[in-house]
Amino acid sequence: MGLILWIIIGALAGWIASIITKRNESMSWWENILVGIVGGLVGGFIMDLLFDGDGSSNLLMTLIVATVGATLLLVAYGAIRGDRSLT
């Protein structure tokens, strides 16, 4: 997957995760991209652990995994900060 596609998938995943965690109003576009890319790494690591490296190279699955990872990342960040908005 090319770098441009990673940025696009990261932006979409970060944006969707920010909507899910109700942080969309406080996050900029570059924060969405960063959270989405890091979330993709987190989600990919979790998928690798759960499915023993048998991940899919499907674009939709990549977006879903990145969104789940980004959501987990934002929830963990909120828990560390003591943010109770999701509870």
PyRosetta script that sets phi, psi and omega in degrees:
from pyrosetta import init, pose_from_sequence

init()
pose = pose_from_sequence("MGLILWIIIGALAGWIASIITKRNESMSWWENILVGIVGGLVGGFIMDLLFDGDGSSNLLMTLIVATVGATLLLVAYGAIRGDRSLT")
pose.set_psi(1, 133.9)
pose.set_omega(1, -177.7)
pose.set_phi(2, -76.3)
pose.set_psi(2, 162.5)
pose.set_omega(2, -178.4)
pose.set_phi(3, -59.6)
pose.set_psi(3, -41.3)
pose.set_omega(3, 179.7)
pose.set_phi(4, -62.6)
pose.set_psi(4, -41.6)
pose.set_omega(4, 178.6)
pose.set_phi(5, -66.3)
pose.set_psi(5, -37.6)
pose.set_omega(5, 176.1)
pose.set_phi(6, -61.2)
pose.set_psi(6, -41.9)
pose.set_omega(6, 179.6)
pose.set_phi(7, -65.7)
pose.set_psi(7, -42.2)
pose.set_omega(7, 179.3)
pose.set_phi(8, -64.7)
pose.set_psi(8, -48.0)
pose.set_omega(8, 178.1)
pose.set_phi(9, -61.8)
pose.set_psi(9, -42.1)
pose.set_omega(9, 178.3)
pose.set_phi(10, -61.8)
pose.set_psi(10, -42.3)
pose.set_omega(10, 178.9)
pose.set_phi(11, -63.6)
pose.set_psi(11, -45.0)
pose.set_omega(11, 178.7)
pose.set_phi(12, -64.0)
pose.set_psi(12, -46.3)
pose.set_omega(12, -178.6)
pose.set_phi(13, -64.5)
pose.set_psi(13, -43.4)
pose.set_omega(13, 179.0)
pose.set_phi(14, -64.8)
pose.set_psi(14, -39.8)
pose.set_omega(14, 178.8)
pose.set_phi(15, -65.5)
pose.set_psi(15, -45.6)
pose.set_omega(15, 178.7)
pose.set_phi(16, -63.1)
pose.set_psi(16, -42.6)
pose.set_omega(16, 179.1)
pose.set_phi(17, -64.5)
pose.set_psi(17, -37.2)
pose.set_omega(17, 179.2)
pose.set_phi(18, -68.4)
pose.set_psi(18, -31.9)
pose.set_omega(18, 175.7)
pose.set_phi(19, -70.3)
pose.set_psi(19, -43.2)
pose.set_omega(19, -179.9)
pose.set_phi(20, -61.0)
pose.set_psi(20, -41.6)
pose.set_omega(20, -177.5)
pose.set_phi(21, -90.2)
pose.set_psi(21, 5.6)
pose.set_omega(21, 178.5)
pose.set_phi(22, 60.4)
pose.set_psi(22, 36.9)
pose.set_omega(22, 177.1)
pose.set_phi(23, -112.4)
pose.set_psi(23, 9.2)
pose.set_omega(23, -173.9)
pose.set_phi(24, -60.3)
pose.set_psi(24, -38.3)
pose.set_omega(24, -177.8)
pose.set_phi(25, -67.2)
pose.set_psi(25, -28.3)
pose.set_omega(25, -174.5)
pose.set_phi(26, -99.6)
pose.set_psi(26, -0.6)
pose.set_omega(26, -177.3)
pose.set_phi(27, -109.4)
pose.set_psi(27, 138.3)
pose.set_omega(27, 176.6)
pose.set_phi(28, -86.5)
pose.set_psi(28, 172.8)
pose.set_omega(28, -178.6)
pose.set_phi(29, -64.0)
pose.set_psi(29, -37.4)
pose.set_omega(29, -179.4)
pose.set_phi(30, -73.0)
pose.set_psi(30, -30.6)
pose.set_omega(30, 174.7)
pose.set_phi(31, -67.4)
pose.set_psi(31, -38.4)
pose.set_omega(31, 175.9)
pose.set_phi(32, -61.0)
pose.set_psi(32, -43.9)
pose.set_omega(32, 179.2)
pose.set_phi(33, -62.3)
pose.set_psi(33, -47.7)
pose.set_omega(33, -178.9)
pose.set_phi(34, -61.8)
pose.set_psi(34, -47.2)
pose.set_omega(34, 179.4)
pose.set_phi(35, -63.6)
pose.set_psi(35, -38.6)
pose.set_omega(35, 179.2)
pose.set_phi(36, -65.9)
pose.set_psi(36, -41.9)
pose.set_omega(36, 179.3)
pose.set_phi(37, -68.3)
pose.set_psi(37, -45.9)
pose.set_omega(37, 177.7)
pose.set_phi(38, -65.4)
pose.set_psi(38, -38.3)
pose.set_omega(38, 176.3)
pose.set_phi(39, -62.1)
pose.set_psi(39, -35.6)
pose.set_omega(39, 175.5)
pose.set_phi(40, -63.4)
pose.set_psi(40, -39.2)
pose.set_omega(40, 176.7)
pose.set_phi(41, -66.3)
pose.set_psi(41, -44.4)
pose.set_omega(41, 178.7)
pose.set_phi(42, -63.3)
pose.set_psi(42, -48.3)
pose.set_omega(42, 179.8)
pose.set_phi(43, -62.7)
pose.set_psi(43, -40.3)
pose.set_omega(43, 177.5)
pose.set_phi(44, -64.1)
pose.set_psi(44, -38.8)
pose.set_omega(44, 177.5)
pose.set_phi(45, -64.2)
pose.set_psi(45, -43.6)
pose.set_omega(45, 179.2)
pose.set_phi(46, -65.5)
pose.set_psi(46, -42.8)
pose.set_omega(46, 177.8)
pose.set_phi(47, -61.8)
pose.set_psi(47, -39.2)
pose.set_omega(47, 178.9)
pose.set_phi(48, -63.7)
pose.set_psi(48, -40.2)
pose.set_omega(48, 178.0)
pose.set_phi(49, -68.1)
pose.set_psi(49, -42.5)
pose.set_omega(49, -176.3)
pose.set_phi(50, -73.9)
pose.set_psi(50, -37.9)
pose.set_omega(50, -173.3)
pose.set_phi(51, -113.4)
pose.set_psi(51, 17.6)
pose.set_omega(51, 173.9)
pose.set_phi(52, 53.0)
pose.set_psi(52, 47.8)
pose.set_omega(52, 175.2)
pose.set_phi(53, 75.7)
pose.set_psi(53, 7.8)
pose.set_omega(53, -178.9)
pose.set_phi(54, -97.8)
pose.set_psi(54, 56.7)
pose.set_omega(54, 179.4)
pose.set_phi(55, -81.3)
pose.set_psi(55, 162.1)
pose.set_omega(55, -179.5)
pose.set_phi(56, -96.0)
pose.set_psi(56, 147.1)
pose.set_omega(56, 176.5)
pose.set_phi(57, -97.2)
pose.set_psi(57, 12.3)
pose.set_omega(57, 178.2)
pose.set_phi(58, -66.0)
pose.set_psi(58, 136.7)
pose.set_omega(58, -177.4)
pose.set_phi(59, -63.7)
pose.set_psi(59, -40.4)
pose.set_omega(59, 178.8)
pose.set_phi(60, -65.7)
pose.set_psi(60, -42.3)
pose.set_omega(60, 178.1)
pose.set_phi(61, -63.5)
pose.set_psi(61, -37.6)
pose.set_omega(61, 177.3)
pose.set_phi(62, -61.7)
pose.set_psi(62, -43.3)
pose.set_omega(62, 178.3)
pose.set_phi(63, -64.0)
pose.set_psi(63, -42.5)
pose.set_omega(63, 179.7)
pose.set_phi(64, -64.0)
pose.set_psi(64, -46.1)
pose.set_omega(64, 179.9)
pose.set_phi(65, -62.7)
pose.set_psi(65, -43.3)
pose.set_omega(65, 179.4)
pose.set_phi(66, -65.4)
pose.set_psi(66, -37.9)
pose.set_omega(66, 178.8)
pose.set_phi(67, -67.2)
pose.set_psi(67, -43.5)
pose.set_omega(67, 177.3)
pose.set_phi(68, -62.3)
pose.set_psi(68, -45.0)
pose.set_omega(68, 178.5)
pose.set_phi(69, -62.4)
pose.set_psi(69, -42.5)
pose.set_omega(69, 179.1)
pose.set_phi(70, -66.3)
pose.set_psi(70, -38.4)
pose.set_omega(70, 177.1)
pose.set_phi(71, -63.8)
pose.set_psi(71, -45.3)
pose.set_omega(71, 176.9)
pose.set_phi(72, -60.8)
pose.set_psi(72, -39.6)
pose.set_omega(72, 178.8)
pose.set_phi(73, -62.9)
pose.set_psi(73, -45.2)
pose.set_omega(73, 179.8)
pose.set_phi(74, -68.6)
pose.set_psi(74, -36.7)
pose.set_omega(74, 177.1)
pose.set_phi(75, -65.9)
pose.set_psi(75, -42.9)
pose.set_omega(75, 178.1)
pose.set_phi(76, -63.9)
pose.set_psi(76, -41.4)
pose.set_omega(76, 178.2)
pose.set_phi(77, -61.9)
pose.set_psi(77, -43.2)
pose.set_omega(77, 177.7)
pose.set_phi(78, -63.7)
pose.set_psi(78, -37.4)
pose.set_omega(78, 179.2)
pose.set_phi(79, -68.0)
pose.set_psi(79, -38.3)
pose.set_omega(79, 178.8)
pose.set_phi(80, -67.3)
pose.set_psi(80, -39.4)
pose.set_omega(80, 179.2)
pose.set_phi(81, -75.6)
pose.set_psi(81, -13.6)
pose.set_omega(81, -178.4)
pose.set_phi(82, 84.3)
pose.set_psi(82, 19.1)
pose.set_omega(82, 179.7)
pose.set_phi(83, -76.9)
pose.set_psi(83, 122.2)
pose.set_omega(83, -177.7)
pose.set_phi(84, -104.9)
pose.set_psi(84, 20.8)
pose.set_omega(84, -175.0)
pose.set_phi(85, -68.3)
pose.set_psi(85, -22.5)
pose.set_omega(85, -178.8)
pose.set_phi(86, -90.6)
pose.set_psi(86, -9.8)
pose.set_omega(86, -177.5)
pose.set_phi(87, -92.7)
pose.dump_pdb("model.pdb")
